[in-house]
Structures are given as C-alpha cells and as structure tokens.
Amino acid sequence: MILPTKHSGYDRSLLVMGAKVIQILIEPKTVSRIWDEIKNDNSNERNYLTYEWFILSLDLLYLLNIIELHRGLIWKKVSHDS
C-alpha cells in the first residue's frame, strides 16, 4: 500500500501518489484544488484513484513532515537546513 508490491503496480502506491501531489504543489493550494488537478492529470491512467486513496497520500506526506495545512491551504514544508 505505501510501497509498490508484486501484486499492485507502482502507480498505486501511496509514495508515488504523494510524489504526484508534491509535483503539482508549486504554490499553496486547497485540498479540492489538488484533487481536481490530480484527477485531470492523465485521467485515463488514474481511473482507479479514489478520494480516500488521495487523502491517505496526503496523510502520509503530513506524517513524513513534507506538507502542512495552514489557513485551509496545503503547503510544502520548507527546510531551513544549510
């Protein structure tokens, strides 16, 4: 589920879905806007994608401290490490 297995394609793993979210998150966006952009991006390949699966990928990104929610917008976390 988080990582691809021999029984499910790599594109169905939460890490790959999270990578797609990070790619389109070039500016802070609402959850619904991210969902719309994910669904419209290559819609033929993502017919299996459900809203629940999308939310799980956001949960994973949040748990990995990659994104944050602030005032209704999802942001990429900025690292201040030198």
TAMO-V596221 format. One record per residue. N is the residue number from 1. RES is the residue in one small letter. SS is DSSP state (2 for helix, 1 for strand, 0 for the rest). OMEGA is omega in degrees with one decimal (999 if undefined). Layout:
# TAMO-V596221
N/RES/SS/OMEGA, N/RES/SS/OMEGA
This chain:
# TAMO-V596221
1/m/0/178.0, 2/i/0/176.8, 3/l/0/177.0, 4/p/0/176.2, 5/t/1/178.9, 6/k/0/-179.7, 7/h/0/177.8, 8/s/1/-178.9, 9/g/0/-179.7, 10/y/2/-177.4, 11/d/2/177.8, 12/r/2/179.0, 13/s/0/-179.2, 14/l/2/178.5, 15/l/2/178.8, 16/v/2/177.3, 17/m/2/177.1, 18/g/2/177.5, 19/a/2/176.6, 20/k/2/178.2, 21/v/2/-179.4, 22/i/2/179.6, 23/q/2/-177.7, 24/i/2/-177.5, 25/l/0/179.8, 26/i/0/175.0, 27/e/0/178.3, 28/p/0/-177.6, 29/k/1/174.3, 30/t/0/178.6, 31/v/2/-178.2, 32/s/2/178.0, 33/r/2/176.7, 34/i/2/179.4, 35/w/2/179.1, 36/d/2/-179.6, 37/e/2/177.3, 38/i/2/-179.1, 39/k/2/-178.9, 40/n/2/-180.0, 41/d/0/179.5, 42/n/0/-174.8, 43/s/0/179.2, 44/n/0/-178.2, 45/e/0/-172.9, 46/r/0/179.3, 47/n/0/-179.3, 48/y/0/-172.6, 49/l/0/176.7, 50/t/0/178.4, 51/y/2/179.4, 52/e/2/178.7, 53/w/2/176.9, 54/f/2/179.4, 55/i/2/176.6, 56/l/2/178.0, 57/s/2/175.2, 58/l/2/177.0, 59/d/2/180.0, 60/l/2/178.7, 61/l/2/178.3, 62/y/2/179.7, 63/l/2/177.7, 64/l/0/177.4, 65/n/0/-179.6, 66/i/0/179.0, 67/i/1/174.3, 68/e/1/177.8, 69/l/1/-179.9, 70/h/1/179.7, 71/r/0/176.3, 72/g/0/-179.5, 73/l/1/174.7, 74/i/1/-179.4, 75/w/1/166.5, 76/k/1/176.1, 77/k/0/178.4, 78/v/0/178.3, 79/s/0/179.5, 80/h/0/178.1, 81/d/0/179.5, 82/s/0/999
